[in-house]
Amino acid sequence: MIRKALVLKFLLVITVTGIAQTNPLDQYLKQLQESHIMPGFSVVVVQEEEVVFLKGYGKEYADESWPMTATTSTAVGSLTKSFTSLAVMQLAEDQKIDLDQTVVTYLPWFRTANKTLSDKITVRMLINNTSGLRSPQVRNREISDKAIESLVRSFESVYLTNEPGTSYEYSNEGFALAGLLIQEVSGMPYDRYLEEFIFNPLKMNQTTNDPDMFSKLDVLYGHYHGISGAIPVHSEEELLREFAPAGSMMRSSANDLGHYLITLLNGGRYKNRQVISAESIRAMWEPNSSFPGISLEDGGENLPFHYGLGWFVGELDGKEYIFHGGNRRNMSSMTFICPEKKIGAILLANIDLTLIDKYAYTNLITILNNIIRLSLGEDASDYAKPVVSDPTLNSYDLLGENEQNYLGEYRLIEGKDWVYLGTRLYITRGADGLEGEIRKGEQVIERFALDFVTQKTAVSRNLSMPRTIHFKFLSGGEISDLYIGDRKYSKITKEYHRKYHLQNSLENEISFHFPRDWNITWEDLNFEGSNLSSAKESIRGRIFQTEKAPEAYFQDLFPEHQVIHTGQHLSEIHGNYHWRELAIVSTNEGSSYQHLLCVTKREQTNYMIVLTTQDNLTRSTMSVIPTLLSTFSLNLTQTWRYVPTVFYQAPLPSCPQF
């Protein structure tokens, strides 16, 4: 039904914009679609109060035939920051927020590790990127409606390194906190506030921050970068809600965003509805801080950029623009507004163009500048196209006999980039040399060719900008680790495969790596196992068809146990799985037990692991559970909800005190 509805919308858009089929802008975009790597994109151009161009190009997914249209709902990324800022300005107009009042006025519990500095952060600093806020290296990731608050509470472990309000520093965390303030002063969730006070008044019917609406709107999930083509993504993690006000969740269409541009270009009015004052829009577009713009080498003019309130401000190719880009690492957007000419344009792409190889493909700045120029009857420009060649190009040749040492599987050990959390890297021999493939569970999130500079250093070659890869060698000449930016991958050695082997359920619905010195048996999707060298250690998996809190499952599994201590809820990420963890101490018939509960969720499916042992929980956990979690795969076709449990049991000699 959704697809049929979109067919009608697609035909409507073609009818309305049919007159534009032979104009210079349409020709430019057709040529762009034929020469670029974007599977699909959509464009809207607004002049004063009219949509003058609206069209989609290419396909929604590279592995499907459905066309990209002006009503296709895709991610806008950090353009969401402008909506968050607009919401803050609305609340300021209603005198519910004072931009120059401190955050602790509205959230008294808010703080960083150095409270004297965080107490100085004002609401304005959050939306003009001068708060200095950053996330902790390690935090408890939340996927519930409390995700934003959970993120903000984690700031208590972070030190501010700059005096708030003194310097520009792009901060997703600052906008997340602004979203929490919107919730606090409005009394409603962030996504519902935007829907009621922005999306609905502007008739933005394909726009949402609510993941529960994604299926109804048939939203896109985009593409990752391959060696010479795009890698489709057909689902999304639930780990991004915490950054919704910064741009992690929002989906919209070119058609809807045309309404947004009309509102901004016409003093905050859309049709007969005034959603924000003209004064507030001017304040959002007023420069607050400055930083370097596009260099001469990158085809610019070395002019500075500025940041207002949720918007960039600057001169590009002779025009004063208000602009903002956005990316989700698999989708992207760019918005250009020229107030002097009363014109604005937005492009939505189903692949990330902000990290595209700028030496090989036209970038978003160049594209949007030309969309505006051609709409105004001007010629296209090469502004923001690099005038120098890729400096990483080289002629080093890795001798073929050395290639074997690089081949194999590498596991992510360090790195906090959400895209790569829980990933594995595989280096194989391709037709033209060594290639790398990064997987998160079953999803391939990147492929690249390795272009070696030396035996210890290579450059990745694919659709994105080249990155340096460093290899670490052991004294015997074997590779132990490789580094890509702040990410460290450790090579899976022969010793690992001697210690662990793959375990599958009878129909291969569930699989994970398990120690070879443990015995395991399956019965349908249930399993039992034991340590061959210790009868006190055992493991068991069990299916439950209802979703509950971990504590409730524990009571189902151990009704005879008395819980005497429950630890803190923690979490970690392995592949596509977000595991919540909880420690429990219990007693039964004079014996004491330690338990570690691990619960994950995959779409509508839940899986729980309960680890129980006597006096060596740490050793057992280190040898069994991390490997099980990091290699866990669930491939069920059943539609019912269930929770299997794994439990690991042995009595404790005495109950520890807390």
C-alpha positions as CSV (number, residue, x, y, z in Angstrom):
1,M,0.0,0.0,0.0
2,I,2.8,2.4,0.8
3,R,4.5,1.7,-2.6
4,K,1.2,2.3,-4.5
5,A,0.8,5.6,-2.7
6,L,4.3,6.6,-3.7
7,V,3.6,5.8,-7.3
8,L,0.8,8.4,-7.3
9,K,3.0,11.0,-5.6
10,F,5.8,10.2,-8.1
11,L,3.5,10.8,-11.1
12,L,2.2,14.0,-9.5
13,V,5.7,15.4,-9.1
14,I,6.6,14.6,-12.7
15,T,3.4,16.3,-13.8
16,V,4.1,19.4,-11.8
17,T,7.7,19.7,-12.7
18,G,7.4,18.4,-16.3
19,I,8.1,21.9,-17.7
20,A,11.5,21.7,-16.1
21,Q,12.6,18.6,-18.0
22,T,14.6,20.5,-20.7
23,N,15.9,23.4,-18.6
24,P,19.6,23.8,-17.9
25,L,19.3,22.7,-14.2
26,D,17.5,19.5,-15.2
27,Q,20.2,18.7,-17.8
28,Y,23.0,19.4,-15.3
29,L,21.4,17.1,-12.7
30,K,20.8,14.3,-15.3
31,Q,24.4,14.5,-16.3
32,L,25.4,14.4,-12.6
33,Q,23.3,11.3,-12.0
34,E,24.9,9.6,-15.0
35,S,28.5,10.5,-14.0
36,H,28.4,10.4,-10.2
37,I,28.3,7.4,-7.8
38,M,25.0,8.4,-6.1
39,P,22.4,5.6,-6.6
40,G,19.8,8.3,-6.2
41,F,19.1,11.9,-5.1
42,S,16.3,14.4,-5.0
43,V,16.3,18.2,-5.4
44,V,14.0,21.1,-4.5
45,V,14.5,24.7,-5.4
46,V,12.3,27.5,-3.9
47,Q,12.2,31.2,-5.0
48,E,10.2,33.5,-2.7
49,E,7.0,31.6,-2.0
50,E,7.1,29.1,-4.9
51,V,8.6,25.7,-5.5
52,V,10.3,26.2,-8.9
53,F,12.0,22.9,-9.2
54,L,11.2,19.5,-7.6
55,K,12.5,16.2,-8.9
56,G,14.2,12.8,-8.0
57,Y,16.9,11.1,-10.0
58,G,18.3,7.6,-10.0
59,K,17.1,4.7,-7.7
60,E,16.3,4.4,-4.1
61,Y,18.6,1.4,-3.7
62,A,21.3,0.2,-6.0
63,D,20.0,-3.4,-5.8
64,E,16.4,-2.4,-6.6
65,S,14.6,-0.7,-9.5
66,W,12.3,1.6,-7.5
67,P,13.0,5.3,-8.6
68,M,14.1,8.0,-6.3
69,T,11.4,10.7,-6.2
70,A,10.7,14.0,-4.6
71,T,8.5,12.3,-2.0
72,T,11.1,9.7,-1.0
73,S,11.8,10.1,2.7
74,T,15.6,9.9,3.4
75,A,17.9,11.1,6.1
76,V,18.8,14.8,6.4
77,G,21.6,14.4,9.0
78,S,22.7,17.6,10.7
79,L,20.2,19.8,8.9
80,T,18.1,18.7,11.9
81,K,20.2,21.1,13.9
82,S,18.4,24.0,12.2
83,F,15.0,22.5,13.3
84,T,16.3,22.1,16.8
85,S,17.4,25.7,16.8
86,L,14.1,26.8,15.4
87,A,12.3,24.9,18.2
88,V,14.5,26.7,20.8
89,M,13.7,30.0,19.2
90,Q,9.9,29.2,19.3
91,L,10.2,28.5,23.0
92,A,12.2,31.7,23.5
93,E,9.4,33.7,21.8
94,D,7.0,32.0,24.2
95,Q,9.3,33.1,27.0
96,K,9.8,29.5,28.1
97,I,13.5,29.7,27.4
98,D,16.0,32.6,27.7
99,L,18.8,32.0,25.3
100,D,21.3,33.7,27.6
101,Q,20.2,31.9,30.7
102,T,22.4,29.0,31.9
103,V,21.4,25.4,31.2
104,V,21.4,24.6,34.9
105,T,18.5,27.0,35.3
106,Y,16.3,24.5,33.4
107,L,18.2,21.3,34.3
108,P,19.7,21.8,37.8
109,W,21.3,18.3,37.8
110,F,23.3,19.0,34.6
111,R,27.1,19.1,35.0
112,T,30.4,18.0,33.6
113,A,33.4,16.8,35.6
114,N,34.5,20.4,36.1
115,K,31.2,21.8,37.3
116,T,32.4,25.4,37.6
117,L,32.8,25.5,33.8
118,S,29.6,23.6,32.8
119,D,27.6,25.9,35.1
120,K,28.5,28.7,32.7
121,I,27.0,27.1,29.6
122,T,24.0,29.0,28.3
123,V,21.3,27.9,25.9
124,R,22.7,30.1,23.2
125,M,26.1,28.3,23.4
126,L,24.4,24.9,22.8
127,I,23.0,26.0,19.4
128,N,25.9,28.2,18.3
129,N,28.5,25.4,18.9
130,T,30.5,27.2,21.6
131,S,29.5,24.9,24.5
132,G,32.6,22.7,24.2
133,L,30.6,19.6,25.2
134,R,31.9,16.2,24.2
135,S,30.8,12.6,25.0
136,P,32.8,10.4,27.3
137,Q,35.0,7.7,25.7
138,V,32.9,5.0,27.3
139,R,29.2,5.4,28.1
140,N,26.1,3.3,28.7
141,R,24.2,3.5,25.4
142,E,20.5,3.6,25.7
143,I,17.9,2.8,23.0
144,S,14.7,3.7,24.9
145,D,12.9,7.1,25.1
146,K,15.4,8.0,27.8
147,A,18.3,7.9,25.4
148,I,18.9,11.7,25.2
149,E,18.8,12.1,28.9
150,S,21.1,9.1,29.4
151,L,23.6,10.7,27.0
152,V,23.4,14.1,28.8
153,R,23.9,12.5,32.2
154,S,27.0,10.8,30.9
155,F,28.6,14.3,30.5
156,E,29.3,14.3,34.3
157,S,32.5,12.2,33.5
158,V,33.8,14.6,30.8
159,Y,36.1,17.6,31.4
160,L,35.5,20.8,29.4
161,T,38.8,22.0,27.9
162,N,37.7,25.4,26.8
163,E,35.9,28.2,28.6
164,P,32.3,28.0,27.4
165,G,31.3,30.6,24.9
166,T,34.8,31.5,23.8
167,S,35.5,29.4,20.7
168,Y,33.7,27.5,17.9
169,E,33.7,23.7,18.2
170,Y,31.1,21.6,16.3
171,S,29.2,19.7,19.0
172,N,26.5,17.1,18.4
173,E,26.4,16.8,22.2
174,G,25.4,20.5,22.5
175,F,22.4,20.0,20.3
176,A,21.5,16.8,22.1
177,L,21.4,18.8,25.3
178,A,19.3,21.5,23.5
179,G,16.8,18.8,22.5
180,L,16.6,17.7,26.2
181,L,15.8,21.3,27.1
182,I,13.1,21.4,24.5
183,Q,11.6,18.3,26.2
184,E,12.0,19.8,29.7
185,V,10.3,23.2,29.1
186,S,7.7,22.0,26.6
187,G,6.6,18.9,28.6
188,M,6.7,16.6,25.6
189,P,9.2,14.4,23.8
190,Y,11.5,16.1,21.3
191,D,10.1,14.3,18.3
192,R,6.5,15.0,19.3
193,Y,7.3,18.7,19.8
194,L,8.8,19.1,16.3
195,E,5.8,17.2,14.8
196,E,3.2,19.4,16.5
197,F,4.9,22.8,16.2
198,I,6.9,22.5,13.0
199,F,6.2,19.5,10.8
200,N,2.4,19.6,11.0
201,P,2.0,23.4,10.5
202,L,4.4,23.2,7.5
203,K,2.5,20.2,6.0
204,M,5.7,18.1,6.2
205,N,3.9,14.7,6.0
206,Q,6.9,12.6,5.0
207,T,9.1,14.0,7.9
208,T,9.7,12.4,11.3
209,N,12.2,11.7,14.0
210,D,10.1,8.8,15.3
211,P,11.6,5.4,14.3
212,D,8.1,3.9,14.8
213,M,7.0,5.9,11.7
214,F,9.9,4.7,9.5
215,S,8.0,1.7,8.2
216,K,4.8,3.7,7.4
217,L,6.9,6.3,5.5
218,D,9.0,3.6,3.8
219,V,12.1,5.6,4.7
220,L,15.5,4.9,3.1
221,Y,18.5,3.5,4.9
222,G,21.0,4.5,2.3
223,H,24.3,3.1,1.1
224,Y,27.9,2.6,2.4
225,H,31.0,3.1,0.3
226,G,32.4,0.3,-1.8
227,I,35.4,0.1,-4.0
228,S,33.7,1.2,-7.2
229,G,30.0,1.2,-6.2
230,A,27.5,1.8,-3.4
231,I,26.7,-0.9,-0.8
232,P,22.9,-1.0,0.1
233,V,21.7,-0.8,3.7
234,H,18.2,-2.0,4.3
235,S,17.9,-1.7,8.1
236,E,19.2,0.5,10.9
237,E,20.6,0.2,14.4
238,E,18.6,1.5,17.3
239,L,21.7,3.1,18.9
240,L,21.2,6.6,17.5
241,R,18.2,8.0,19.4
242,E,20.4,9.9,21.8
243,F,21.6,12.2,19.0
244,A,18.2,12.8,17.4
245,P,18.3,16.6,18.0
246,A,21.7,16.7,16.3
247,G,20.5,14.8,13.2
248,S,20.8,11.1,13.8
249,M,17.2,10.1,13.2
250,M,15.3,12.7,11.1
251,R,13.9,11.6,7.7
252,S,12.3,14.0,5.2
253,S,11.7,14.4,1.5
254,A,12.5,17.1,-1.0
255,N,8.8,17.9,-1.3
256,D,8.5,18.5,2.5
257,L,11.8,20.5,2.7
258,G,10.5,22.8,0.0
259,H,7.8,23.9,2.5
260,Y,10.6,24.5,5.1
261,L,12.6,26.7,2.6
262,I,9.4,28.7,1.8
263,T,9.0,29.4,5.5
264,L,12.6,30.5,6.0
265,L,12.6,32.7,3.0
266,N,9.3,34.4,3.9
267,G,9.9,35.6,7.5
268,G,8.7,32.4,9.2
269,R,5.3,32.1,7.5
270,Y,4.0,29.1,5.5
271,K,0.7,29.8,3.8
272,N,-1.4,31.3,6.6
273,R,0.6,30.0,9.5
274,Q,3.3,32.0,11.3
275,V,5.6,29.4,12.9
276,I,8.5,31.7,13.9
277,S,9.1,35.4,13.7
278,A,11.2,37.0,11.0
279,E,13.4,38.5,13.8
280,S,14.1,35.0,15.1
281,I,15.2,33.8,11.7
282,R,17.5,36.8,11.3
283,A,19.0,36.0,14.7
284,M,19.6,32.4,13.6
285,W,21.4,33.7,10.5
286,E,23.5,36.2,12.4
287,P,27.2,35.1,12.6
288,N,28.3,34.2,16.2
289,S,31.8,32.7,15.5
290,S,34.3,32.3,12.7
291,F,36.6,29.5,11.4
292,P,38.5,28.7,8.2
293,G,36.4,28.2,5.0
294,I,37.3,26.5,1.7
295,S,41.0,26.8,0.9
296,L,42.5,27.8,-2.4
297,E,43.8,24.2,-2.9
298,D,40.2,22.9,-2.5
299,G,38.9,25.4,-5.1
300,G,37.7,28.1,-2.6
301,E,38.8,31.6,-1.8
302,N,40.2,31.3,1.7
303,L,37.3,33.2,3.1
304,P,36.1,32.4,6.6
305,F,32.9,30.7,7.5
306,H,30.7,31.6,10.4
307,Y,28.2,29.8,12.6
308,G,24.9,31.4,13.7
309,L,22.2,29.4,15.6
310,G,21.9,26.1,13.8
311,W,23.2,27.5,10.5
312,F,26.5,28.2,8.8
313,V,27.0,31.6,7.2
314,G,29.5,32.6,4.6
315,E,30.4,33.9,1.1
316,L,30.8,31.2,-1.6
317,D,31.5,32.0,-5.2
318,G,30.5,35.6,-4.8
319,K,27.2,35.1,-3.0
320,E,26.3,35.3,0.7
321,Y,24.8,32.0,1.7
322,I,23.1,30.5,4.7
323,F,23.9,26.8,4.5
324,H,24.1,23.5,6.3
325,G,25.1,19.9,5.3
326,G,24.3,16.7,7.0
327,N,25.4,13.1,6.8
328,R,24.5,9.8,8.4
329,R,27.6,8.0,6.9
330,N,25.2,6.3,4.5
331,M,23.0,9.2,3.5
332,S,23.5,13.0,3.2
333,S,22.0,16.4,2.5
334,M,23.0,19.9,1.7
335,T,21.0,23.2,2.0
336,F,21.9,26.5,0.4
337,I,19.9,29.7,1.0
338,C,20.7,33.0,-0.6
339,P,18.5,35.6,1.2
340,E,19.5,38.4,-1.1
341,K,18.1,36.5,-4.1
342,K,15.2,35.0,-2.1
343,I,16.2,31.5,-3.3
344,G,17.0,28.3,-1.6
345,A,17.8,24.7,-2.6
346,I,18.2,21.3,-0.9
347,L,19.7,18.1,-2.2
348,L,19.1,14.7,-0.5
349,A,21.4,11.8,-1.5
350,N,21.0,8.2,-0.5
351,I,24.8,7.9,0.0
352,D,27.2,10.0,2.1
353,L,28.7,12.7,0.0
354,T,30.4,14.6,2.8
355,L,33.1,12.0,2.9
356,I,33.2,11.4,-0.8
357,D,36.6,11.3,-2.6
358,K,36.7,14.9,-3.6
359,Y,39.4,14.3,-6.2
360,A,37.2,11.8,-8.1
361,Y,33.6,13.1,-7.6
362,T,31.8,16.4,-7.5
363,N,31.1,17.4,-3.9
364,L,28.0,18.9,-2.3
365,I,29.3,22.5,-2.2
366,T,29.9,22.5,-5.9
367,I,26.6,20.8,-6.7
368,L,24.5,23.1,-4.6
369,N,26.3,26.2,-5.8
370,N,25.5,25.2,-9.3
371,I,21.9,24.4,-8.6
372,I,21.5,28.0,-7.3
373,R,23.5,29.5,-10.2
374,L,21.6,27.6,-12.9
375,S,18.2,28.4,-11.2
376,L,19.2,32.1,-11.5
377,G,20.1,31.8,-15.2
378,E,23.9,31.8,-14.5
379,D,26.5,29.4,-15.9
380,A,27.7,26.4,-13.8
381,S,30.9,26.9,-11.9
382,D,33.9,24.8,-10.7
383,Y,33.9,26.5,-7.3
384,A,35.0,24.1,-4.5
385,K,36.5,21.6,-7.0
386,P,40.1,20.8,-5.8
387,V,42.8,22.4,-8.0
388,V,45.5,20.0,-6.8
389,S,45.7,16.3,-7.3
390,D,45.4,13.6,-4.6
391,P,48.6,13.8,-2.6
392,T,48.4,10.2,-1.5
393,L,48.9,8.8,-5.0
394,N,52.1,6.7,-5.2
395,S,53.8,4.0,-7.3
396,Y,54.9,1.6,-4.5
397,D,54.5,-2.1,-5.4
398,L,54.0,-4.7,-2.7
399,L,55.8,-7.8,-3.6
400,G,53.4,-10.7,-4.2
401,E,55.1,-13.1,-1.8
402,N,54.5,-10.7,1.1
403,E,50.7,-10.5,0.5
404,Q,50.0,-13.7,2.4
405,N,51.0,-12.1,5.8
406,Y,48.2,-9.5,5.5
407,L,45.4,-11.9,4.7
408,G,42.9,-12.8,7.4
409,E,40.3,-11.6,9.9
410,Y,40.8,-8.6,12.2
411,R,38.5,-7.7,15.2
412,L,37.9,-4.1,16.3
413,I,39.6,-3.5,19.7
414,E,39.5,0.3,20.1
415,G,37.5,3.1,18.5
416,K,34.3,4.9,19.5
417,D,32.9,5.8,16.0
418,W,29.3,4.5,16.2
419,V,29.5,3.3,12.6
420,Y,32.3,0.9,13.3
421,L,31.4,-0.3,16.8
422,G,31.4,-4.1,16.8
423,T,32.9,-4.5,13.4
424,R,35.4,-7.0,11.9
425,L,37.7,-6.4,9.0
426,Y,38.6,-9.1,6.4
427,I,41.6,-8.7,4.1
428,T,41.5,-10.9,1.0
429,R,43.2,-11.1,-2.3
430,G,41.2,-9.5,-5.1
431,A,41.8,-9.4,-8.9
432,D,44.0,-6.3,-8.7
433,G,45.6,-6.8,-5.3
434,L,44.6,-6.9,-1.6
435,E,41.1,-5.7,-0.6
436,G,39.5,-4.9,2.7
437,E,35.9,-5.5,3.7
438,I,34.4,-4.3,7.0
439,R,31.4,-6.1,8.3
440,K,29.0,-5.4,11.2
441,G,27.2,-8.7,11.6
442,E,25.8,-9.5,8.2
443,Q,26.0,-5.9,6.9
444,V,29.0,-4.9,4.8
445,I,29.7,-1.3,5.7
446,E,32.8,-0.7,3.7
447,R,35.0,-2.2,1.0
448,F,38.3,-0.8,-0.2
449,A,41.4,-1.6,-2.1
450,L,44.7,-1.4,-0.2
451,D,47.2,0.8,-2.0
452,F,50.6,0.2,-0.2
453,V,53.0,3.0,0.4
454,T,55.4,0.8,2.3
455,Q,55.1,-2.7,3.8
456,K,53.9,-1.1,7.0
457,T,51.6,1.6,5.5
458,A,48.8,1.5,3.0
459,V,46.0,3.9,1.7
460,S,42.4,2.8,1.4
461,R,40.9,3.4,-2.1
462,N,37.2,3.4,-2.5
463,L,34.4,6.0,-3.0
464,S,35.4,7.9,0.1
465,M,38.5,10.1,0.8
466,P,41.7,8.0,1.1
467,R,42.7,7.1,4.7
468,T,46.0,5.8,5.9
469,I,46.3,2.3,7.3
470,H,49.2,1.4,9.6
471,F,50.2,-2.3,10.2
472,K,52.0,-3.4,13.4
473,F,54.4,-6.3,13.1
474,L,55.7,-8.7,15.8
475,S,59.3,-9.5,16.1
476,G,58.8,-12.6,14.0
477,G,57.4,-10.7,11.1
478,E,53.7,-11.5,11.7
479,I,51.1,-8.8,11.7
480,S,49.4,-8.3,15.1
481,D,47.3,-5.2,14.6
482,L,46.3,-2.5,12.1
483,Y,45.2,1.1,12.7
484,I,42.8,3.2,10.7
485,G,42.6,6.6,12.3
486,D,41.6,6.0,16.0
487,R,40.4,2.5,15.2
488,K,42.5,-0.5,16.2
489,Y,41.9,-3.9,14.7
490,S,43.7,-7.0,16.1
491,K,44.3,-10.0,13.8
492,I,42.6,-13.3,14.6
493,T,45.5,-15.7,14.9
494,K,45.7,-19.5,14.4
495,E,45.8,-19.8,18.2
496,Y,42.3,-18.3,18.4
497,H,41.0,-20.9,16.0
498,R,42.7,-23.6,17.9
499,K,40.9,-22.4,21.1
500,Y,37.4,-21.6,19.6
501,H,35.2,-23.2,17.0
502,L,31.8,-22.2,15.5
503,Q,28.7,-23.6,17.1
504,N,25.3,-23.7,15.2
505,S,21.8,-24.6,16.3
506,L,20.3,-27.6,14.4
507,E,18.9,-25.4,11.6
508,N,21.6,-22.8,11.7
509,E,19.3,-20.2,13.2
510,I,21.7,-19.3,16.0
511,S,25.5,-19.4,15.8
512,F,28.5,-18.2,17.9
513,H,32.1,-19.1,18.6
514,F,32.6,-21.3,21.6
515,P,35.6,-22.8,23.5
516,R,36.8,-26.2,22.2
517,D,37.3,-27.4,25.8
518,W,33.6,-27.0,26.5
519,N,30.9,-29.5,25.6
520,I,27.6,-28.3,24.0
521,T,24.4,-30.0,22.9
522,W,21.4,-28.6,21.0
523,E,17.7,-29.3,21.2
524,D,15.9,-27.1,18.7
525,L,16.9,-23.6,19.7
526,N,17.9,-24.6,23.2
527,F,21.3,-25.7,24.2
528,E,23.3,-26.9,27.2
529,G,27.0,-26.9,27.7
530,S,29.7,-27.6,30.3
531,N,33.3,-27.0,31.0
532,L,35.1,-30.3,30.4
533,S,37.7,-29.4,33.0
534,S,35.3,-28.1,35.7
535,A,31.9,-29.7,36.5
536,K,31.0,-26.6,38.4
537,E,30.7,-24.5,35.3
538,S,27.8,-24.9,32.8
539,I,25.9,-23.0,30.2
540,R,22.4,-23.3,28.9
541,G,20.3,-21.5,26.3
542,R,16.5,-21.3,26.5
543,I,13.7,-19.7,24.4
544,F,11.1,-17.4,25.9
545,Q,8.2,-16.0,23.9
546,T,7.6,-12.8,25.9
547,E,9.7,-9.7,26.4
548,K,10.5,-8.8,30.0
549,A,13.1,-7.0,32.1
550,P,16.2,-9.1,32.8
551,E,15.3,-9.4,36.5
552,A,12.0,-11.0,35.5
553,Y,13.7,-13.6,33.3
554,F,16.0,-14.4,36.2
555,Q,13.0,-15.1,38.4
556,D,11.6,-17.4,35.7
557,L,14.9,-19.3,35.5
558,F,15.7,-19.4,39.2
559,P,12.4,-19.2,41.1
560,E,14.0,-20.9,44.1
561,H,16.8,-18.3,44.3
562,Q,16.7,-15.3,46.6
563,V,18.3,-12.1,45.1
564,I,20.5,-10.3,47.6
565,H,22.2,-7.8,45.3
566,T,21.6,-6.4,41.8
567,G,24.3,-4.4,40.1
568,Q,24.3,-1.5,37.7
569,H,22.8,-1.7,34.2
570,L,25.6,-1.6,31.7
571,S,25.8,-2.0,27.9
572,E,28.2,-2.8,25.1
573,I,28.0,-3.3,21.3
574,H,29.0,-6.3,19.3
575,G,28.3,-6.3,15.6
576,N,24.6,-5.5,15.1
577,Y,23.8,-6.4,18.7
578,H,23.4,-4.0,21.6
579,W,23.8,-6.0,24.8
580,R,22.5,-4.8,28.1
581,E,24.2,-6.4,31.1
582,L,23.2,-6.8,34.7
583,A,25.1,-8.6,37.6
584,I,23.1,-10.4,40.3
585,V,24.1,-12.2,43.4
586,S,21.7,-14.8,44.8
587,T,21.5,-17.6,47.4
588,N,19.8,-21.0,47.3
589,E,19.8,-23.8,49.9
590,G,22.8,-22.3,51.7
591,S,24.9,-21.8,48.6
592,S,25.7,-18.4,47.0
593,Y,25.8,-17.7,43.2
594,Q,27.0,-15.0,41.0
595,H,25.2,-14.2,37.7
596,L,25.8,-12.0,34.7
597,L,22.7,-11.4,32.5
598,C,23.2,-10.2,29.0
599,V,20.1,-9.2,26.9
600,T,20.0,-8.1,23.3
601,K,17.3,-7.2,20.8
602,R,17.3,-7.7,17.0
603,E,14.2,-6.1,15.4
604,Q,11.4,-7.7,17.3
605,T,13.5,-10.5,18.7
606,N,15.1,-10.6,22.1
607,Y,17.9,-12.9,23.4
608,M,19.2,-13.2,26.9
609,I,22.3,-14.8,28.4
610,V,22.6,-15.6,32.0
611,L,26.1,-16.5,33.3
612,T,26.4,-18.2,36.7
613,T,29.5,-19.6,38.4
614,Q,31.1,-20.3,41.7
615,D,34.4,-18.6,42.5
616,N,35.9,-17.8,39.1
617,L,33.3,-15.6,37.3
618,T,36.0,-13.3,36.0
619,R,38.0,-16.1,34.4
620,S,34.9,-17.7,32.9
621,T,33.6,-14.4,31.6
622,M,36.8,-13.6,29.9
623,S,37.1,-17.0,28.2
624,V,33.5,-17.6,27.2
625,I,31.1,-14.6,27.2
626,P,33.0,-12.0,25.2
627,T,33.7,-14.4,22.4
628,L,30.1,-15.6,22.4
629,L,28.7,-12.1,22.3
630,S,31.1,-10.8,19.7
631,T,30.4,-13.7,17.3
632,F,26.7,-14.1,18.1
633,S,24.4,-14.3,15.1
634,L,20.6,-14.7,15.0
635,N,18.9,-15.6,11.7
636,L,15.3,-16.6,12.6
637,T,12.4,-16.2,10.2
638,Q,9.7,-16.6,12.9
639,T,7.6,-13.6,13.5
640,W,6.8,-14.2,17.1
641,R,8.7,-12.5,19.9
642,Y,11.0,-14.6,22.1
643,V,13.9,-14.5,24.4
644,P,16.4,-17.3,24.6
645,T,18.5,-17.5,27.7
646,V,22.0,-18.7,28.3
647,F,22.9,-19.6,31.8
648,Y,26.1,-20.7,33.4
649,Q,26.0,-22.1,36.9
650,A,28.0,-23.2,39.9
651,P,27.6,-22.5,43.7
652,L,29.8,-19.9,45.5
653,P,31.6,-20.9,48.6
654,S,30.4,-17.8,50.4
655,C,28.3,-14.8,49.6
656,P,30.3,-11.6,48.8
657,Q,29.4,-8.4,50.7
658,F,28.5,-5.1,49.0
